[in-house]
Amino acid sequence: MLLTSDFVKSRYEALRSRAPGLHVITDIEGASDPDVTALFAFKLPAGIAPRLPNLRLAASVGAGADGILSAPDLPPHVKVTRAVEPGLGFSMAQFVSLQILRHFRSLPAMERQHAAGEWKRMAVLDASQLTVGIMGLGSIGSVVADALLALGFRVIAWTRTSARKARVPVFVGESQKDDFLAQSNYLVCLLPFTAETKGTLDHASLRKLPKDSFVVNVARGGIVVEDDLLALVDEGHLAGAALDVFASEPLPASSPFWHHERILVTPHVAAQPTVGPVVEQFLENLQRLAQGQPLLNQVDRSVGY
């Protein structure tokens, strides 16, 4: 098997410990390597897959597989999987709750008062009077929704193609998206990054949010049109944003997001799969692949998730 990035190399020791007989390489020597049947990656640069003529499995170490699916030369017969583990949902729920509570309870203003030595009490709003809208209600979105419900917020969700069983009202498809957006005082983006979701949160969509709404993007940067978001924050329609993902990562030093007083930038750290369970899933899928069995968490390459 092939490891393709420094991010993935951190899994190397876990793989070696759990499967000492597995031949693991981190680089391809020569024009091709016919011995590689699987790769474990976050991204798959163009030019690698054609050098692996016997590649059968491309496994993502993250919850999304867009970094692999974006490879233009990945053969259609290669199966793609993504990482799914319970701890990822809890980690994401913690991060999203942190960002919403930070804004809802006016933490930046209180920190400024602390620095200035100023004692000034603030009104505490009623969370039940505010609605959090979650775009994307998969295994992670459902956990995030439950956490925010427990904090007292009204929570709704939107899914692009089908209704999911959930404890919150679910809006489905383009015909119900505007109604969903119009109710969302906080918008949390957890959509997968696909050709259909790219740029879906543009000026027209973000404008449909209530005035003074707050945006949290923990999915992929390309889903939000960054210039449109910035314009709506600057003109006062949006109260601000917490952004963990960007169209270009690392975020360039020249980005206006860095020093904007109403936008918080974090370096793609909202949630990361725990090494152990992800490695176990990968090894289980190697066995299933060898035995011709269905794979765990296989991605439908036609839809991107």
KEBA-990289 format. One line per field, with one value per residue (C-alpha): x, y, z. Coordinates in Angstrom, 1 decimal, decimal comma. Example, Ala and Ser with C-alpha at 12.3 -4.5 7.8 and 13.67 -1.06 7.14 Angstrom:
u (12,3:13,7)
v (-4,5:-1,1)
w (7,8:7,1)
END
This chain:
u (0,0:1,0:0,9:0,8:1,2:2,7:-0,8:-1,1:2,4:1,3:-0,8:2,3:3,2:-0,4:-0,4:2,9:1,9:-1,5:-0,4:3,4:3,1:1,7:4,2:3,9:5,6:5,6:7,1:6,9:10,3:10,5:7,8:5,3:4,7:2,6:2,7:0,6:-3,1:-4,3:-3,5:-4,4:-4,6:-6,1:-5,5:-4,5:-2,5:-2,8:-0,2:0,0:-2,9:-1,6:1,6:-0,3:-1,6:-3,0:-4,6:-8,0:-8,7:-8,2:-9,1:-9,5:-8,2:-10,8:-14,6:-14,7:-13,3:-13,2:-9,4:-9,3:-12,2:-10,8:-7,9:-8,7:-6,9:-8,3:-9,5:-13,3:-12,8:-10,9:-13,1:-13,1:-13,9:-14,0:-13,4:-16,4:-15,9:-18,2:-15,6:-15,6:-19,1:-18,5:-15,4:-17,3:-20,2:-17,8:-16,2:-19,5:-21,0:-17,9:-18,2:-21,9:-21,7:-18,7:-20,9:-24,2:-22,7:-20,7:-17,3:-15,2:-16,8:-16,3:-12,6:-12,2:-13,8:-11,5:-8,5:-9,7:-10,6:-14,3:-17,2:-20,3:-23,0:-24,7:-28,1:-28,3:-30,5:-32,9:-31,4:-34,8:-35,7:-32,8:-32,6:-29,5:-29,7:-27,5:-26,7:-25,8:-27,4:-25,1:-23,5:-21,7:-24,5:-26,9:-24,6:-24,1:-27,8:-28,3:-25,6:-27,2:-30,6:-29,2:-27,9:-31,4:-31,4:-34,1:-32,4:-33,4:-31,6:-31,3:-30,3:-29,8:-31,4:-33,4:-35,0:-33,2:-34,6:-33,8:-34,9:-35,2:-37,3:-35,6:-35,9:-35,1:-33,9:-33,7:-37,4:-37,1:-33,7:-34,8:-37,3:-34,6:-32,1:-34,7:-35,1:-31,4:-30,0:-26,9:-25,9:-23,6:-22,2:-21,5:-22,2:-19,9:-17,9:-19,2:-19,8:-23,4:-22,4:-19,5:-20,3:-23,8:-23,5:-23,1:-24,4:-27,9:-28,2:-26,4:-28,6:-31,6:-30,4:-32,0:-30,1:-27,4:-27,1:-23,8:-22,1:-20,0:-18,2:-16,6:-17,1:-15,0:-14,0:-15,3:-18,9:-18,9:-18,1:-15,7:-15,9:-19,7:-19,5:-17,1:-19,2:-22,3:-20,4:-18,9:-22,3:-23,8:-26,3:-24,3:-23,0:-19,9:-18,5:-16,3:-14,4:-12,3:-12,0:-11,0:-10,9:-7,1:-5,3:-3,2:-5,1:-2,8:-1,4:-3,0:-6,5:-8,8:-10,2:-7,1:-7,6:-11,3:-12,8:-16,0:-14,5:-12,6:-10,1:-9,1:-6,7:-8,9:-9,0:-12,7:-12,5:-10,0:-10,7:-9,0:-6,1:-7,0:-10,5:-9,6:-6,7:-8,9:-11,5:-8,8:-7,4:-10,9:-11,5:-8,3:-9,6:-13,0:-11,4:-9,4:-12,5:-14,8:-17,0:-18,8:-16,5:-17,2:-18,1:-17,7:-18,2:-20,6:-18,3:-21,2:-22,4:-19,2:-20,1)
v (0,0:3,6:6,6:9,9:12,8:13,9:14,0:10,3:9,3:10,0:6,8:4,8:3,5:2,5:0,5:-1,1:-2,1:-3,5:-5,2:-5,9:-8,0:-5,2:-3,7:0,1:2,6:6,4:7,0:5,4:4,5:4,5:5,0:2,6:0,2:-2,8:-4,1:-1,3:-2,4:0,2:3,8:5,6:9,3:12,7:14,0:12,3:14,5:13,9:11,6:9,0:6,7:5,9:4,7:2,1:-0,3:-2,8:-0,2:-1,4:0,8:4,5:5,1:8,6:9,2:11,9:12,0:13,5:11,9:14,9:15,1:11,7:12,0:15,2:13,3:13,4:10,2:7,8:4,8:4,1:0,6:1,8:1,7:4,8:4,8:7,5:7,4:7,2:7,0:8,1:10,4:12,6:13,6:14,6:16,5:18,4:19,1:20,5:22,9:24,1:24,6:26,6:28,9:29,5:30,0:32,4:34,6:34,0:34,8:37,8:36,3:38,6:41,7:40,4:39,7:43,2:44,5:42,3:43,7:47,3:46,6:47,5:46,2:46,2:43,7:42,3:41,0:37,2:36,2:33,2:30,5:29,0:32,1:31,6:29,0:27,1:25,7:22,8:22,1:18,5:15,9:12,9:11,0:14,1:16,6:14,5:14,6:18,4:18,9:16,9:18,9:22,2:21,0:20,2:23,7:25,1:26,3:25,6:23,5:22,7:21,0:20,9:18,0:18,2:15,0:13,0:13,4:11,7:10,5:13,2:14,9:18,2:19,5:18,6:20,7:18,8:20,0:23,3:23,9:24,1:25,7:29,3:28,6:26,9:29,8:32,4:30,8:30,3:32,8:30,6:28,7:25,7:24,2:20,5:19,6:17,3:19,0:17,9:19,4:20,2:21,8:23,9:27,6:26,8:29,5:32,5:36,0:35,1:32,3:34,1:37,1:35,0:34,5:36,8:40,1:39,7:35,9:34,2:31,6:28,7:26,7:23,5:21,5:22,7:26,1:25,8:25,5:29,2:31,9:33,8:37,2:37,1:36,2:39,0:41,5:40,6:40,9:44,2:45,7:44,5:41,9:39,1:39,6:37,6:34,2:31,4:29,8:26,6:25,7:27,8:27,5:27,8:26,2:27,3:30,5:33,1:35,8:38,4:37,2:39,9:37,3:37,2:40,6:41,1:41,8:39,9:36,8:34,1:32,0:28,6:26,3:23,3:21,8:21,5:17,7:15,0:11,2:9,3:7,3:3,9:3,4:4,8:2,4:-0,5:0,4:0,6:-2,8:-4,3:-3,0:-4,6:-7,9:-7,3:-6,3:-9,5:-11,6:-9,9:-8,5:-5,1:-2,4:-0,3:3,3:3,1:6,3:6,5:8,1:9,3:11,6:12,2:10,8)
w (0,0:-0,6:1,9:0,0:2,4:5,7:7,2:6,4:7,5:11,1:10,6:9,6:13,1:13,8:10,5:11,2:14,7:13,7:10,5:10,5:7,4:5,3:2,9:3,3:1,1:1,1:-2,4:-5,8:-7,3:-11,0:-13,6:-11,9:-9,1:-9,9:-6,3:-4,9:-4,6:-2,1:-1,1:2,1:1,4:2,2:-1,4:-4,6:-6,9:-10,6:-12,0:-9,2:-10,1:-13,6:-12,0:-10,0:-12,6:-10,0:-7,7:-6,4:-3,4:-2,6:1,0:2,4:5,9:6,4:6,5:3,0:-0,1:-2,4:-2,2:-3,9:-6,2:-7,6:-9,2:-12,9:-13,7:-11,1:-13,0:-12,7:-11,4:-8,3:-5,2:-2,9:0,8:3,5:7,2:9,6:13,3:16,2:17,8:14,7:15,2:18,8:17,9:15,2:17,6:20,2:17,6:16,1:19,5:20,5:17,6:18,0:21,8:21,3:19,2:21,0:24,4:23,1:24,2:21,9:23,5:27,0:26,2:25,0:28,2:30,3:28,5:29,1:32,7:32,0:34,0:31,8:32,0:28,9:28,2:27,9:25,0:24,9:22,8:22,1:20,1:17,7:15,0:13,9:10,4:9,5:5,9:5,6:7,9:7,6:10,4:11,6:11,1:13,1:16,1:15,8:15,6:18,9:20,7:19,7:20,7:24,1:24,4:24,0:20,4:17,8:15,2:11,6:8,8:5,0:2,9:-0,9:-2,0:0,6:4,0:6,9:10,2:12,7:15,8:14,0:11,1:7,8:4,5:1,3:-2,1:-3,9:-3,6:0,2:0,5:0,6:3,4:5,3:4,9:5,8:9,2:10,0:12,5:12,6:9,4:9,8:6,6:6,8:3,2:1,2:-1,5:-4,9:-8,3:-7,1:-3,8:-5,2:-4,8:-3,4:-0,7:-3,0:-2,6:-3,5:-1,0:1,8:1,3:2,1:5,7:8,2:8,9:11,5:10,9:11,6:9,3:10,4:7,7:8,7:5,5:2,5:1,5:-2,1:-1,0:0,2:-2,3:-0,1:-1,7:-1,5:2,2:2,9:1,1:3,1:6,4:5,4:4,4:7,7:6,5:8,2:11,7:11,0:10,4:11,8:9,0:9,4:5,7:2,6:-1,1:-0,8:2,1:3,9:3,8:2,1:4,3:2,0:2,7:4,2:6,5:8,7:10,3:10,0:13,4:12,7:11,1:12,9:11,0:12,2:10,3:9,3:12,8:13,5:13,7:12,7:12,8:15,6:14,2:15,7:14,4:10,9:10,6:11,7:9,1:6,4:7,4:7,5:4,0:2,7:3,9:2,4:-0,9:-1,0:-0,2:-2,6:0,1:0,2:1,6:4,7:4,0:0,3:-1,6:-4,6:-7,1:-9,2:-6,3:-4,4:-1,0)
END
